């Protein structure tokens, strides 16, 4: 009998959704847990994975910044956030340092989404900042690089976007996965260590509608967006 393999994924929650999203879809831990569980189910149905048990742990990074015990987790996922990944807030600096240690010292696989993508890049030495081209919002059709085509098995990838900060150049040893007219570095890849995307695979149409409405009402977005 083949033993069941246990995978422990630590989800590092870097923000709280706005109230309409929280009420309808839950917090970011719930949202990511749902899509990851669905992904594992799809792999099981396709027989690409068998006898896998997945466990998720929740760690809130803002404030107390309790980072997981790296001896106890198999992989880490960094969520998005409204905060600036390039800022010098203590929790962001601590998070960056801990992610660097996870990747370089402990050789843990780390996945980063939007803010998480940028934190990963910063941890590995890349420069971040405001995008002079402004916000990139809603579904964007990305042009995949050769590495991206090989990884995703297609030439383009459409993904929800909600950001105005960018990674200017990929870190040394990381490969850029995709580009868009407003953002040159749309994803990072280092085999068995780093996978990140600037976009939001966890955002569905309903979540995006809530965010667009809220940011239009508070003046962040004008009518042109």
Steps between C-alpha positions, in 0.01 A plus 500: 500500500638841396505740797311827475723802451432799727566851371491788747454844340535816706287788371647834603208741514620854426171692507126486570249528212261792485173433682284402197759241392550376856126458551439310175823306443682491835851615587807437287582179683156363412520621139842347436419182687192450280682543169795286610275218616316516169831487317608189687161338428541573130845341503362194677224464241756524220710238684800733505497478879396211721498429871570859600372661819527878509502702822483880514615726782417869535756764600415870520797714405376847591584600855628195687672355190504144635690312231449122473752251630680410178570150627125434512386621156556370150410816310399863557249724326507880533169677436439838347465821698411867459832588666821587315749213484782753464409686821715501815223406744647260755265212419580530128876505564469200735287313246753567226785372716309186600405425140864538396600247765222261397612499137878525526581323827218251550432441129123516548272551199332841525206624292428873484186678380515874409641652824643155571664495155661833581615390847664194345677718247616741771621212717715378212650840425273661240391864496132590540301820475207692358416434139531820296235356266250502786252236608459170318141394561262217399578210267828537312618266226864431576764404248689204639876475471656178375527385862136596557385311190682190618356525851138578409483318167360798305611825335286745697336511841206716607489598867330758721719798589474754783834675560700818452835376637733286294822300504734687266730209410504131601737405782820321407437127432123552461329482161228741392187308398293764322467863395223751434501849345503661846710249694813327375532248786170316540633187666813340642624144489786314660450123470381338825548828690311801362175546308328837498251702299427872502134433427227349716398142409287496816279790387175402331261736324308569821808592702625730223160671477505571875853642484435716195183644649666574835804667345285704266288620792803603708660683208791261440369426150349754265225436248756401235573180692 
